[in-house]
Each structure stands twice: as C-alpha cells, then as structure tokens.
Amino acid sequence: MLSAKSLFQEILDDDESFALFCSIAASGESQGGWENGRIAALVPRSERALAPKITRHGADEDKHGRIFNALMKKRGLEPVPVPSETDYTMLLEKHGIGLAHEKLKSDEPLTVQDIVIYLSHSRVTEQRASEQMDLLRRHFADHPDIGRAVRMISDDEDNHLAYCHEELLRFAYAGHGRAIQRTLRECALAEIRIYRDVSLAVMDHMGRILGWPRAKSAVLAAGIHAVYAYERFLGWRRMVSLKTPERRDALGGSATTAPEFA
C-alpha cells in the first residue's frame, strides 16, 4: 500500500534517489541561509534589533544544508546536480515571492516594507517546512541513520515558524496588518502552486530512478493534484493565519551546532 512512510523508505534505501533527495534539500537550505544572511546585513536602522534573529535563521538553514551533505557523505555519496524544475527556492524567487536576489545583492538598506514581505514569505514557507519535517519525524525519528538529523531539523523549523508568527504580529500591531494579510495571501497561493509543480517534478525523477510502474506514478501524481486542489480552495488559509506562538523568542539565542553531522 502506498503511504508517505513507504514512499520515503524507497527513496532512502536507494543510493541514487537518496543522493537526489539530499542534494535538493541541501541546495534549498543553503540558498535560504544566503538569503537570510543578506537580509540581516541590510535590515533598516529602525529594525536593527531583528538582525540577530534573522542571522540565527540563516545560520540554521546553513546548518541544515551541511547536515544533508553529511548524510550523503556518511553513505559515500556525492551531491548531484539539482534539476531546475525541482528547485523550490529558486522557483519561488523567479515568481516574485519574497525579496528579489538583485535587491539582496546590492548594498542598499531594506525598508520596513521589505522586512514585512520577508517575514510573510517566511511564514508561508516555514509552514510547509515544519509540516514536512513533522511528517518525517513521525515516521523516522528513531531511524539509525537519519533520525537525529530529522529531529534536529524539525525542531529548528518549528522555531522558525514560531519566530515568523511572533514578529508578524508585532508588525501587525504597529499598523502593517493589511499589508501583511495581503502579502501572506499572495505568497500562499503562489507557494501551493509551485509546491505542486516541484512535487510532480521530484516524483517524476524518483520514479525514473526507482523504476516505478506507470500506474504507481499516475496514482502519486493524482495524489499531488488532489492535495493542490484542497490547498487551493481551503488549505491555504492555514498559511495566512497568525497567532501568538507557544515558543516565545524562539530565535533569541545563538544558533545550535551540529558537530555530529558537519
């Protein structure tokens, strides 16, 4: 029977599919680390107190990239090229979600509106990351090879999501509520479409590597389209709500290290 656990177990058991999975994940995390680092460097003077948290966010993302690379190294595998159609982070940027890389590569300070856009984008994408890692944690938290990595990354993603809620609520109370809700909705609707396309592309590549029969690939594709349909008409709302998180000041300390992986 097809299930998330059995599907990922197949990917985990095969060296080629595992290398592709880890390479895609490492690339996205490293890109996120760079983006957060640049944003921290360009934070407007009025929001300098936020810079250490953004730096911590970026350091966590860099750490995750090192962890995925270390998981490959542990199995004697090398990173593989990431197909452009599976590059979630770059596709988001290409479609205007978040802050443009051209802006981040300049030395011009960001505006408060830019920070609101960054946090709104992060709130949406960290929702996805938190849910994905929670799924892996439920099934693989005790796995001898990847369990520790899954637990560590899952904790970090939950912290990132809590941080986004808390900071966006602060900006909402400061008078940016309408801009936040508008940006969140735009980001959420774009993200679910890109997530669908990336999921289909990843499953296509995995299917070829693992030799899935056409019927199995068709069932998986139908499932991805069904998830998109649900998210398009209802599920996207979970990505735009804001509430005071249980984890307060989640990124207020220094970033944790991962010496056992990198």
N, C-alpha and C positions, 0 to 999 in steps of 0.2 A: 504494500500500500504506500502511495506517495505521501510523504509528510516532510515538514521542514527539517526534522532531525535526520531522516533517511537521506534526504537530498544533500544536506551538508556533509553527511558521513561519506557519501560517494565522492564528493569534491575533496574531502580531507584525506581519503585513502589513496588517491591517485596523485603522484608527484606533479604531473603536468598541470592538472586542474588546480591543485593546491598552490603551485607557484603563480598561476594566473590570478587566483583569488587574492593572495597576499600582495602581489605586485599592484593590483588595482587599489587595494586598501591602503598600502603604504604610500602610493602616489597621491591619493586624495588627502591623506593625513598630513603629508609633508607640505602639500600646497596650502592646506589650511594653516599650518604653522607659519609659513611665509606671510600669508595674508594678515594674520593676527599680529605678527611682528611689525609689519609695516604700519598697520593701523595704530598700534601702540606708540610708534615713533612719531606719528602725525596727529595725535589727539590734540584738539584745540586747548588753549590755555585754560579755559573755564572748566574743562573736564579732565585735567591732569591727574586727579585722584583716581580716575578709572584706568589709567595706563598700566599700573601693576597687575590688575586683574586681566586685562587684555594680553599682557605679556605672559601671564600664567596660562591663559587659554592656549596661546600659541606654543608654549613650551610643552604642554600636554599633548598637543597634536603632533609636534615633532617626536615626542617620546613614542607615541603610537606608531608612527612610521618606522622608527627604529625597532620596535617590537615585532612588527610584521616582517621586516627584513631579517631579524634574528631568528624568527620561526622558520624561515626558509633556510637560513644558514645551518640551523640545527639539523635539518634533513639533507644537507649537502646540495641544496638547490640555489640557483642564481635567479635574481629578478628577471622578469621577461618584459618585453615592450607592452605597454598598455594600449589596447586598441582605442582609437579616438572616440568611438561610439559608446565605450564603456566608462569614459572619464567624466564621472558625475560632477566633480568640482568645476572642471573647465567648461562643461556644457552649461552649468548654472551661470557662470560668468559671461559666456558667449550670448546668453539670452537676457542679459541685463539684470540678473539677480545679484544683489549685493553691490559692493563698490567695484568699479572698473579697475582693472590692473594698471591701466595708464595713469589713473589718479594715484594709485598706491606707489607707483614707481617714481612719481615726482616728489619734490621736497616741499610742496605747498601744504600748509596745515589743513586738516579736515575741518569741517564745520560741525556744529551740533546736529544739524540735519543729517549729515553723513553718518554720524555715530548712531543716530536713531535707525537709519537704514541698515547699518552693520548689525546692530542688535536684533532687529526684526528678522533679517535674513538668518542670523544665527539661531534665533528662537525656533524657526521653522526647520532648519537642517539638523539642529541638535535634537529636536523631537524625533526625527527619523533615526538618527544615530542611536539615541537612547533606546528606542523600541527594538532596533535590530540587535543591539548588544544584549538587551534583556532576553530576547529570544534565544540567542546563543548561550547566554548564561544559564537559562533554564535547562538546556539540554547538554551542555558541555562544561559546566563549571568544575566538575571533578575529573575531566579528561586529563590523562597524564602528560600529554604533550602541549595542549593549548589552554587548559583550564585556568592556569594562573594568569595568562595573558588576557583571557576573556573577562575574568573577574576584575582585573585592574582597569582595563579599558572601559568596561561597563560602569564602574564607579566614577571614572572621570567624566564620562558622557552625562551621567546623572547630575554631576556637579555643574557642568557647562549649561545644562538646561535650566537648573535652578538659578544660576547666575543671570541668564537671559531674562527670566521671569522677573527677578528682583530689580534689575536695572531698568527694564522697560516700564515697570510700574512706577519707578522713581521719575522717569521722564514723563510718563502719563500724568502724574500728579503735578508736574511742572508745566503742564499745558500742551503737551505734544500728543495727547490721546488720539485725536482724529488722524493725525499723520501716521501714528503707529498702527492703528487699525487698518487704514488704507494700505499701508506697506505690507503688513502681515498678510492680508488677503491676497494681494498681488503675488507675493512670494510663495504662498501656499499653493495657489492654483498653478503657478508655473512649476513649482517643485514636484507636484504629484505627476505632472505630465512628463517631466524629464526623468523622474524615478521610474516611471513605466517604461520609457524608451530604453533606459540604461539596463533595467532588469531584463527586458526582452533580449537585448544585445548580449548581456552576460550569459543568459541561459542558452542562447544560440551557440556561443563559443564553447561553453561547458558541454553542451550536447554533442558537438563535433569531437571534442577531446575524449569524452567518455563513451561515445558510440551509442547514444540513446536512440531507440527506435522512433520513427516519425510520430507514432501515436503518443508516446510519452512526452515528446517535445510539444505536441499540439495541446495536450492537457495542461502542461505547465504554462504555455502561452495564454491559454484561455483563463487560467487562474490569475495571471498577472493582469489581464484585461478586466477581469471581474473586480479585482482589488481597486484598479483605477476607477472603474465605474462607481464603486461605493465611495471612494475618496472624492471624486468629482462632485457628487451630489450631496454628500453628507460628511464623510470622514475628514475633510479638510478643516472643518471647524475646530477639531481638537488642536490644530496647529496655530490657531489665532487667539485662543483664549489666554487670559493672563490671571494668575493667582499667586498669592504670597506663598513661596516655597517652604517646605519643611526644613530644607537645608538653607540656613541663612548665611550670607557672606561666604558662599561655597568656594570662591576663588580668592579669598582674602589672605591665604597663607602662601608659602613658597611651593613651587611645583615639586611633586614627588619624583624620585628617580626610579629607574628600572634596571639596576645593575645585573640582575639575573638574565636579562634579555640583551642589553646593549652596553 
